[in-house]
Amino acid sequence: MLDQSVYLDNGATTRLDERVLEAMKPYLFEKYAVATSQFGYSLGTDAREALEGARAAIAGTLGAEGEEFVFTSGSTESSNMALKGVAMALGEKKGRHLITSSIEDFPVLHSVRALERQGFTATRLGVDQYGRIDLDALRAAITPKTILVSVQVANQEIGTLQDIASIAAICHERGVLFHTDASHAFTRLPLDVRQVPVDLVTVTAHLIHGPKGIGGLYIRKNTPLAKWMDGGFQEFDKRPGEENIPGAIGFARAVELVTPDETARLQAMRDRAIERLLQIPHAELNGHPTFRLPQNANISFRFVEGESVLLHLDMRGFAVSTGSACFSRSLEASHVILGIGGNHERAHGSVRLTFGRYNHPEDVDAVAAALTEVIASLRVISPLGKE
Amino acid sequence: MPLPYSEIVMEHFRHPHNVGRMEDADAKAIEGSPACGDMVAVYLKVDPQTLRITDIKFESYGCASNIATGSIITELAKGKPLEEAKQITWKEASDALGGLPPIKTHCSVLAVDGLRAAIQNYEERHGLVKEQVPTTTEEILRRLKHVMNPVVGLDLVRTKMVHEVEITDGTVRVVVDLPADHQFAATIREGIVEKIEPLWDVKKVIVEFTE
């Protein structure tokens, strides 16, 4: 392993910002008490105050009230809570039909699958070649028995943005609840629940240089949501368990540290990366050229396999990700690349670069140069693409 | 964190031996397909007198274990008589590499299959197949185990997609459990024909789909 490594997998997780850690420290060593009621001892009421401050700050960035935001252990829990909570609340009363897209991240896709095993039915909307759902197909899929639509803001692998405002408007008009997984887009792209009639929003801290193990769910007032985990009365009696106060403080600080300038800087690196990588022969952009997460570049290189690319880059000190089956724990090719109509070969040869606070424009040039060499050398030994 | 690959695997992955295409090969074989994510081509040069492998090369589209196994298997086979090279097992290749992760068995078996198929290709081309046993359903099924079902990246037999095999007067009919208009139907048909056609007593291969 090289001393100098360049981390370009910020879509998997990010490095914690030291300033976030500094904000958290007092709540680990001095103000470590649980958040007590207002009649508790002062360490506990201080903790309560800090927790509520963090909550209000994070909710505020979504245009929401503090009472509409519940802390969770991360986006997996948030999406499970949204889908299963609505299913449990409305399954008997209204219906047992859900709608989602075919390229959602696993917390949503697998929650839907789990609900199907319990007798719910689901429509998985296909996507176009860029990964966007068709709004008419959504309209057509909604039935009187539909209780929830769950479509992500931005895709985890190919970075494609959905038209959340229109999707929310359709759901609102048809009286169907709408959940969106905003894990990868939160703070990088504006989302205001006063303008977009979304009912549930999944967010997480670890993708914006915040701590791991803390996330949240925005729950619009009066949204029917059953409590699916049993315990105490924390988080407005919606999510039991002792509050993760250092995590909440860190999350709020991480949100505060994201600036539009920084996002523009990531976007410039993304654009430079896409431009440079598309100069490699037989390369193809995955995802939409403009409706795209500012920090995500995803390119497929023909005739080479992603795990080999990844290992060669690792030896040169670069950390990237691939949608190849060989790399995944399940040995299944990326459902996202297959979902946009790509074949297995396109999934196997896909390379995802995701930028973060600690990347520099020089990293882009370095990784592009390394990738150019690696792809060329793997093509020399590949039996494909020579005729 | 240490990689799941041994140092020897990594060395062969970094600097694979005997890599490249051989234009004037005496025999060659391709195993796997782009759809299943791993593909190996093996090329042989054979001394017709001694029946020794004088030169061997491979090409790989695949992960590190696929590349490393291609490298080691060609090293192990080089200079050996065909009869001996045929006997090289996946276990020997894996041992020579200091072990392979179990999840990567499929990708590495492919390289061993590639070598055997190339030797078989040489024998079939040079009339060295000793006993010309008539083709049986078992033999067809054995060969279909090397045709991938790209939907899941596993072979047709393991994924129970072979609906029927029928052999009549040199015509082999294979019925696959898949709609004829499925996106991978053509790829699968090609794979089946490629594996069964070289059999000495097969004159025609018909691939049909259930729907």
Interface residues (C-beta under 8 A of the other chain):
Chain A: F303 V304 E305 E307 S308 L311 M315 S324 A325 C326 F327 L331 E332 A333 N343 H344 E345 H348 V380 I381 S382 P383 L384 K386
Chain B: L3 F13 R14 P16 V19 G20 R21 I30 P34 A35 C36 G37 D38 M39 V40 A41 E59 S60 Y61 G62 C63 A64 N66 I67 I103 K104 C107 P150 V152 G153 Q183
